[in-house]
Structure formats: C-alpha cells, structure tokens
Amino acid sequence: MLKFFATALCLFSASCFASSAKFVLEANPQLGQMQLQKTSDLCYVAENTHKYLSDPQLSQTDKQAIQAGKVFDKSITLDRVKQTLTFLCKVYREDVRANRQSRLHDSDFVKQHFDFYRWYPDKLKADSIADNSSNEVKQRLLKQIPDEKLFITKYYTKRLQASTVKTAQHNQALYALPFDEQGMTKEQALEKKNSLTRFKYTRQDIINGALDKQNLAKPLVWLSEDALHDVLLQGTGVLDVDGKIRYFNVHRNNGISYDYALGKTEQKRYWYFAEVPGIMGYGEQIEQKIAVRPHVTFAGNVNDLGLGKLIMISYPLNQQQTSQLAILADTGGAFDNNLFQLDLLVDSYFGWQDYHAANKHLPDYANAWIMLLKQ
C-alpha cells in the first residue's frame, strides 16, 4: 500500500524530474537502535556545512549546492536545512552541559523533532548503468538494489606511502594546478579553457609523463601508480611522507566527466591537488571546502538534493535494526544524475584488508530518510 502511495505521489518525487526516485513523508519511520555516529563529530560537520550554506558570496556563486533541492517542492526550504543543522549542535551542547547521553541517540526524541522523508532509489538509472558496465561486480550490486533501499557505498581516505622526490617505486606525482593557471579563479580559468594545460591531457597522458617532461606543473609529492589511482578515486590522500602525515585534496579537474561504467584505472578524468590541513569535503574552491569527519559525512548528489541534508540510514546489525545519522557534505563525479546511492565516509586505511576488517558490518543497501527539523 505504501509503495502504491509513493508511486502515485509527485509532491516529493524526483519522477517529476525524469527520475524514478521518490521521497515520501513518513509519520512513524522504523528506526531501530540509534548508534554509531559520534555526536561531537556530527556537530562539527553540521557547523562547517552551515557556514558554507550561509556565506553570502558563495550563495551567489555556488547555486548548484546552496539550494533546497531540485527534487522537492517549496515546503523544503534552505532555511529549514540550516535550522536542522543548527538544532543538531544545540542538542549536542545542551546534552554535554547536562552530562547526559546524547538525545540524538534516542529514536523517540529524533522522531518527535524531525520530519522524515523516505528515499526510494532511482532503480531505472541504476539498471541502465549496470546494463552498460563491463564490471561484473558493479553490475551485480546495481542490479540488486532493492526497490525500497539505497545503494550504500563507503569511501575512505587512502593512507599511502609517498616521497618528496621521484623514485623507481614512487614515480607518479600529485600535481598542483599547472603553472599557467596559478592565481586564476575557477571562472577566469574557464574563460581560457581552450588554451590552458589543465584541459589538454587525460589521466593516461599524465601518467605517461605529459606534465613532467614539459615541466608544466609542480609535483607536490610522488607515489606509485596504483596509489595515484586510489587517491584520484577517493579525492583525498592521507600520505606518510618521510615519516610525516600530510593531507592532500582534489582541487580542479581536467573537465572530463567520471564514467560510472569504467574501472578506476580506465578513467580519463584527472584531478590536480592541493595540500590541506585535514580531510575536506565539498567546496567549489579549495580554500572554502568543508572540513568533515568520518562516519558522519555522506557524499551524494548535491546538485539534485542540495548541500547539507541530514540523512539517516537504517539496516540490520547483530540481529537488530540499527540507525545512524550523517550529513550530505561531499559529492563526486559518480553522483551526476545519481539518486540511487550514498557514499559514507569511513576512516583512513592503508588497504583493503584493514578497511574491510573495520567496515565489514556496514551494509551494501539500507533504508534512508532525509530529515528536516519540524516546523
């Protein structure tokens, strides 16, 4: 009965926007045990995201992210999104002062204060991508997305060994913006797109030495080719450089779109990097990126959903239903026209084994709700 209602509803439906995804207001969502998110980290990401949304200059230049969401009607406003983020920190600080367990871990409290919009995935788009993918694992995961759940992937900051100089092992660089673009804003660079180095080369060109041979950009650090592909996919590198941990984040890319049907080494998209003080999420300019924390940050379709949405996912864990909160504070090329997936930021890992050991309890699919403070 609910499925029929959701299908018929266009009030909160992305089907109005050529998508089969739906968003349905639920009066009594089944949440289970509230746990897994650290409320101090949730507040940290909430405050940083609120700051981005409230910046008057960014409100004029970044209308893609600073908006209520293209898939909702006018009852979901940017003000409600910001009020929701503010409320998270208000509750967190009140609970700390009262020396009590966070009320954000109390499902009754959460249901009392928030509206829940159940998110049903865009199965048509997921099936279409699967049909055109040569990756069997990706095909299987996309085809198996349930009608009522989102595809939940995990992304992490790759911990890697790096070198300040080129070596036989560390023979691929993370490059800063090319020299001919230094000092330009993103808008200025786009006006000169046809003549700039950044837009001339594919990832494969650069791996084969196009920048290094002609001294077109500054190498920030050097890594192995496998490590380079990992960092380009994840967007952030946590690098052990001569015994010191340093952070590097994507800055600007070569203008080639991410191709969901291709594997990571086949992608032609290439990112130039900048060194940053910690893990950073969404931001049009490197200086304005949102500082984020693991387990309370989602990457997703910011263009359609709008930045800063509070999202709850719920799934079985240890024979009981478990729910956790995180904030949409990051995105990526894989989320263009993608309303079937969320990517949860986990931690920093050297490789698959330690990543898997720490996150094997997390599901491939979960119920999901977008939450807004009740009016």
N, C-alpha and C positions, 0 to 999 in steps of 0.2 A: 504493500500500500504506500509506504514511504517512497519507494522507488518510482511508482507512478506519479506521485505528487511532485517529486523532484524533476521528473522528466517534463511534466507539464508546466513547471514554474519557469518564468523568464525574468522574474524580478531580480534575482541574484544569479543569473545564469550566463555563463560565457558562451552558450549556444547563440545568444544574441550577437556574438562577435565571431561567428564562423568557427566555433569550437564546441565539442561535446562535453566539456567540463561544466559542472554545476556547483552552486553554492547555496545551501538550503539552511535557513534559520531553524535550529532545533531547540525546543523548550527544555528538554531534560537529557542532555548527552550522557552516554555511559562512559565514564572516565576511568574508573578503577582507582588504583593507588597512585597518588601524586608523588613522584620522586624523581631522582636522577639529575635534576638541574640544581646548580648552586645559585641561590637567590642573590648573593652579592655579585656574582658574575652576570646574572640576568639584569640586575640594575645597572651595572657598568655598561653593558651593551645598549640598554634602553636609553640611558642618558646620552651616550655618544651618538646614537641614531637620532634622538630628539634634537640634539644640537644641529645635526646636519639638516634635518627637515625644517628647522626654524631659522636657518641662515637666510637673511633677506636677499643676498646676492645670488646664492645658489638657487633660491626659489625662482629667480628669473632665468638662470642659465641651464638648470637641470630639471626641466619639466617632465622628463621621462620617469624619473624616480620620485620626485616630490609632487605627488598627486595621490588621490584617494584610491585609485584603481580603476582601470577601464572596464573591468568585468562586473562592476557593482552599480547599483542605482544611487541616487543622490542621498539616500539615508546613511550611507557610509561616507563620511567626510574625512578630510585630512585632520581637522580639529579633533575628531574622535580618535584617530590614530595617535595623535600626540598626547591626548588626555590619557589614553590607555598606557602609554609608556611612562608618563608622569606618575600614574597610580601605582605602577609596579614598584617604583623606588620609594614612594610614600609608604606603602605597606612594608617594604623591606626595612626601612629605617625605624618605623614605629615598632616593629617586632624586635629589632635589635635593642632599642631603648627599653622595651618591656621585658627583655631577656626571656623571650618565648620562642617556640618553634615557629618557623615561617608559616603564615596563613596561606601563602601561595602553594603550600603542600597539602592544603585541606580542600578536598574536592567540593564540599558543601559551600565553603567560603567562595571558591572560584565560581561556582555556578550561580551564587547569589549576586555577584558583582559584574559578571561578564555575559554578553550575548555570544552565542556560538553559531557560526556558520559552517555547516558540514561541507567539506570539499570533496566532490566526486570527480575522478580524474577524466582527462580528455583521452579516452580509450581509442578514439578514431585516429588521433595523431600518433599515439604510441604504436598502434598496429601498422600505420603507414611507414613509420621509421623502421620498424622491425622488418617489414617486407623488403626494404631497400638496403638493409645492412648485411654485410658479409661476415659479421662477428656472431658466431653461433650463441655465445653466452648472452650477448646483448639482445639478440633476437628472442631467446627464451625468456629472459627477465621482462622484456617489454610485452611479449605476448601473454604472459601470466599475470599481468596487473589485474587484480580483482576489480569488479565494477564499482565497489564502494571504498576502495583504499588507494592511497597514493604509493608510488614507487619511491622508496626512501633509500637514497644512496648516502655514502659517507665520504667526506673529503677531509684531508688532513694536511698539515704542514710537514713536508718531507725533511727529515733530518739527514743531512748528507755531509760527506767529507769534501772539502774544497781546498783550493790552493790559490795563493796570491800570484803565482806565476804559472805559465803553461808548462805542463809536463807530458810524458808519454801517456800517463793514465788520465790526467786532468787536461784534456785537450779541447774542451768546448767552453766558451765563455758565456757568462751572463753579461749582456752588453747594456750599457747606459744608452739613452737616446743618442742617435747619431750626431756627430759634430754639427752638421748643417741645420739641425733643428734645435740646438741648445738655445734657451732663452725665449722660445716661442710658446705662446699659449696653444691649446689644442685647436682653437678656432683659427688662429693665424696659420698653423701648420696645415689645416685642411684647405685653406685658400691656395697653398703652394704644393698641394698633394702631388701634382704631376712631376715636380722636379726634386722632391725630397727622397733621400736614401731610404727612409723607413718604409715607403710603399713600393720599393723596387724589388725586394727579394723575398722568396719563400723561406720557410724553415729549412728546407733541404739545401737551398742556395747558401744559407748562412752556415749550416753545419759543414758544408764543403769549402768554407773559407772566404766567402764573398766579402765580408766586412774586414776580416783580419788581414787579408792580402793587400787590401787597398787602404787600410788604416782609416776606416770610415766611422768608427765608434770606439768608445773606451771600454775595454774589458773590466768589469767590476771584480769578478772572481772567475776561477776556472774549475770546471767539473768534468766528469765523464759524460759520454754521450747519453748513456742510459739515465744518468742523473738529470741531465738537461731536459729530456722528455718528461720526466716526472715533475720537475719544477714548472715547466711550461703548462702542464696539465693542472697542477694544483694551484698555481698562481702565487704561491708563497714558498720561499725556501728558508729553512732554518739550518744554517750552514756552520759546520765546525771548520773554521778557517785558522789553521795553525794553532789549534787549541782554544780558540775564542769563538763563542756562539754569536753569529751575526744574522740579521734578518733582511731578506730581500723580497720585494713585492712587485708585481707587474705594474708597469707604468702606461705605455701605449703600445698598440699592436700594428701590424703591417696592413691592416684593413681587409684581410681575408677572413671570412666567416669560419667559425668552427663547424666541421661537418660531422654530425652525430653518427653517420653511417661508417665512418673511418676509425681505425685504431689510432692510438696516440702517436705512434711513430710515423704515420701516414699523413697527419695533419699538416697543411701548408701554412696555417696561422702561426705567427711568431710574435712573441712579446719581448719588448725591451723593459728593463728592470730599473729599480731604484732601491737604495738601501734605506730601511725604515727602522724605527725603534722597537717594533713588536709585530704581532700578527694583525694585519689590516684587512678590512672587508671592503664594502662598496665605496666608491668615490670617483667622480669624474676626473679630478686632478689628484696627483699623488699626495700633495700637501693637505688635502681635505678628506682623505679616506677615513672611514670609520674604524676605530680600534675595536677589535672583537675578542671574544674568549671562546674556548672550546665548550661544546655541549649545550650552549645557549644561543647559537648562531646558525641560521639556515641561509643557504644560497638558494635562489629560486628566480622565478620570472618577475623581476622588479618592474619591467615595462608594463605588464598587464595588471599586476597586483598592487603596485605602489610599494615604495620602501617602508619598512618599519612595522609591518604587520606582526602582531603577536600570534603565534601558531602553536597549537597543541597537537601532538601525535599520541596515539594510544595503541598498545599492542600487548600480546601475551608475554609474560616473563615469569619464570618459576611458578607456573601454573596459576597465575593471577593476572588480571588486566592491569597494565601499568601505563601511566601517562607522564609526559614531560613537556615543558614549555621552552620555546626558543623564539628568537626574533629574526625576521627576514631582513638581514643587514648585509647581504652579499649577493652576487649574481655571477654569471659567466655565459660564454657563448652557447653552451649546451641548453640554455633556458630560453632561447629565442623561440617564440610560438610553442612553448612547452608548459602545459598546465596539467601534467600528469606526474610531476616529480618534484621532490625537495632533496637538498643535499645538506646533511648535518655535519657541521664542523666538529671533528673529534680532536685528537691531540697531535703531537709531533712524534713521528716514528721513523726508524731507520729503514724499515722494510715491511714486507707483507707479514712475516711471522709475528713480529711484536704488535703490528696493527691488528691482525686477526685475533690474537690472544686477548687484546684489550677490548675488542668490539664485537666478538662473535655472538654476544647476546642481542645485538641490535638487529631489527628485522629488515627484510627487503621491502615489505609492504606494511602500511599502518593506516588506521583511521586518522583523519586530520580535520581540524577545525581552525578557522580564522576567528580570533577572539577580539571583541571590542568592548570597552567599558560601557555598561548600560547607561542609558540617558535618563 
